[in-house]
């Protein structure tokens, strides 16, 4: 049986490992933190990131990266997006040239504004698959019905990844629009921030539905300009992931937005959360790209000003509500 | 000032009357129930349908339909969709020929499968506007930010309706795709039922996000086949209204679905709810239309079988999850 390695022992990496094991694919998880690796290997739990699960015996957990990737046919990159470059650098000399890299981190790289496949592609030339979609790790680890997407411009690789993960509770669809899938997964976090801000300001479902609708329109506009296909933004990795993120209390981006909406400043919010909020990086990258390309992104621009120019959140929402009377088509698709 | 009449004193009719009054447009509400009309006129409350509001003094409430519509320039039809024909018949001889009819009921007529504008158009030839979008009445009545759509193939009428309702908290966009707007508003209730069923079965956010995504794809397919524009289903009356309905505990359709998901039978559910569940009619109409036109609507077909063929809800969801391995594009847009 072909070896599968999962790099990263957060909630999503762990849930995918469990799914694979339940699907009769033994696998090895690499965990950066030694104490956590020992807990997972010896006690079969992951208390910090995924409570209430028992790791099947066919999962091995190690703190040794080279050991984890040795002879692996499939390597799942399950670290945060800003660490994808670092981890790829670390493994580049020790992976087989036909190993399929499966990335699950959603985001754009800070400074370069690159998609994850571009970051990885600068370092190695292995087949690359993005495994994205609306998927809370907790639900997947419990076998609750979930639909995700295996996206690659290498169709054979996308199908191989579909095959190993596909199960009655985890349905995997292939998609060849890697650009659209990666951009949908990254850009949705901006709208999750906006949604959180609206909730933090005390606004209701009507306002948040409107933000989600208009938000999808503007991230699609940018995504299509950057080479994604319009339909992709209407699929699982577009609307689907956007809906799950905007409605989840678990989403870091939404929670960070909520705190901002309550009037807290960004540095305080980030310190209190103590973890990475991808949407903050992504807002910066997206607005820079949009300005360069001349794409209108009114919601993202307001979020940018709240995050980086100390703009007042009330005024930001006010700006969005006070534009001229318009036709809907003119407004959404300009 | 031009007279505005609102026919129907449910939560949405009342919220719109309050919005108009706050926008310096006095108006008259016709209330079918005499006791409720007297409560609203004398005590300035609407305990049954919209708690916690005080009706502005510039709203008059009457039980006399002819009195309400006499010389009205704008007439808002705020009764349930299956009563639109009856109310239009009742007023047809007493309205001025240039009165603008503003319909807010979302649904298709049972037996005929007609949209509301078609029902009204069989009786009178007045300008017709659909005022649709993601809008809980409670939030609108409190002045919480809301975006809605004034849709008509009569552009001047759509703009006049935009003008009377437009305010800092209630933004109104015009849209000339009346067919797409009406179909989005009606068909979304099928997906709300499906979403409720999934929740009632104990499924989580992942499953419901997937249902919403695939549901939007299939109602758009039917909607476009029936003459709506694709973009309309991505706007406020499409995605926006779908999201608000699927996530709201207040949605009757979602609540009815939830009870079905818990294993109750349709007749029991409808009796317990004691009110109209538009999505039940709409599922029947949509599936009949889809079969005639050869449009694939796998989710709607399963809901139809649950509602009308006594199908088991678990099996229905199982059917949706057990289809073959596919590409996403093939699946969503076939």
Contacts between the chains, C-beta under 8 A, distances in Angstrom:
chain1	res1	chain2	res2	distance
A	134	B	205	7.2
A	134	B	206	5.5
A	134	B	209	3.7
A	134	B	210	6.3
A	134	B	213	7.5
A	135	B	206	5.3
A	136	B	204	6.7
A	136	B	205	5.6
A	136	B	206	5.8
A	138	B	204	8.0
A	139	B	204	4.2
A	139	B	205	6.7
A	139	B	206	4.8
A	139	B	207	7.8
A	140	B	206	7.0
A	144	B	203	6.0
A	144	B	204	4.8
A	144	B	206	6.4
A	144	B	207	6.5
A	145	B	203	5.6
A	145	B	204	8.0
A	145	B	206	6.9
A	145	B	207	4.2
A	145	B	210	7.6
A	145	B	317	7.2
A	145	B	321	5.6
A	146	B	206	3.9
A	146	B	207	6.7
A	146	B	210	7.2
A	147	B	206	7.3
A	147	B	207	7.9
A	147	B	210	4.0
A	147	B	214	7.9
A	149	B	328	5.6
A	162	B	325	6.1
A	163	B	325	7.9
A	166	B	325	6.0
A	168	B	321	6.5
A	168	B	322	6.9
A	169	B	321	7.4
A	171	B	321	6.2
A	172	B	325	7.4
A	173	B	326	5.9
A	173	B	327	6.2
A	173	B	328	3.9
A	173	B	331	6.0
A	174	B	326	7.6
A	174	B	327	4.7
A	174	B	328	6.7
A	175	B	327	6.5
A	175	B	328	4.4
A	175	B	329	6.6
A	176	B	327	7.7
A	177	B	329	7.9
A	203	B	144	6.0
A	203	B	145	5.6
A	204	B	136	6.7
A	204	B	139	4.2
A	204	B	144	4.8
A	204	B	145	8.0
A	205	B	134	7.2
A	205	B	136	5.7
A	205	B	139	6.7
A	205	B	244	5.2
A	205	B	247	6.8
A	205	B	248	6.1
A	206	B	134	5.5
A	206	B	135	5.3
A	206	B	136	5.8
A	206	B	139	4.9
A	206	B	140	7.0
A	206	B	144	6.4
A	206	B	145	6.8
A	206	B	146	3.9
A	206	B	147	7.3
A	206	B	244	6.7
A	207	B	139	7.9
A	207	B	144	6.5
A	207	B	145	4.2
A	207	B	146	6.7
A	207	B	147	7.9
A	209	B	134	3.7
A	209	B	236	7.8
A	209	B	240	4.6
A	209	B	241	7.3
A	209	B	243	4.8
A	209	B	244	4.2
A	210	B	134	6.3
A	210	B	145	7.6
A	210	B	146	7.2
A	210	B	147	4.0
A	210	B	236	6.4
A	210	B	240	6.0
A	212	B	239	7.2
A	212	B	240	7.1
A	212	B	243	5.7
A	213	B	134	7.5
A	213	B	147	8.0
A	213	B	234	7.6
A	213	B	235	6.3
A	213	B	236	5.5
A	213	B	238	7.9
A	213	B	239	5.1
A	213	B	240	3.9
A	213	B	243	7.4
A	214	B	147	7.9
A	216	B	234	7.2
A	216	B	239	6.6
A	217	B	234	6.9
A	217	B	235	7.9
A	231	B	329	6.4
A	231	B	332	7.2
A	231	B	333	6.4
A	232	B	328	8.0
A	234	B	213	7.6
A	234	B	216	7.2
A	234	B	217	6.9
A	234	B	234	7.0
A	234	B	332	7.4
A	235	B	213	6.4
A	235	B	217	8.0
A	235	B	328	5.3
A	235	B	329	7.8
A	235	B	332	5.8
A	236	B	209	7.8
A	236	B	210	6.4
A	236	B	213	5.5
A	236	B	328	6.5
A	238	B	213	7.9
A	239	B	212	7.2
A	239	B	213	5.0
A	239	B	216	6.6
A	239	B	239	6.6
A	240	B	209	4.6
A	240	B	210	6.0
A	240	B	212	7.1
A	240	B	213	3.9
A	241	B	209	7.3
A	243	B	209	4.8
A	243	B	212	5.7
A	243	B	213	7.4
A	243	B	243	6.3
A	244	B	205	5.2
A	244	B	206	6.7
A	244	B	209	4.2
A	247	B	205	6.8
A	247	B	247	5.8
A	248	B	205	6.1
A	317	B	145	7.2
A	321	B	145	5.6
A	321	B	168	6.5
A	321	B	169	7.4
A	321	B	171	6.2
A	322	B	168	6.9
A	325	B	162	6.0
A	325	B	163	7.9
A	325	B	166	6.0
A	325	B	172	7.4
A	325	B	173	8.0
A	325	B	174	8.0
A	326	B	173	5.9
A	326	B	174	7.6
A	327	B	173	6.2
A	327	B	174	4.6
A	327	B	175	6.4
A	327	B	176	7.6
A	328	B	149	5.6
A	328	B	173	3.9
A	328	B	174	6.7
A	328	B	175	4.4
A	328	B	235	5.3
A	328	B	236	6.5
A	329	B	175	6.6
A	329	B	177	7.9
A	329	B	231	6.4
A	329	B	235	7.8
A	331	B	173	6.0
A	332	B	231	7.3
A	332	B	234	7.4
A	332	B	235	5.8
A	333	B	231	6.4
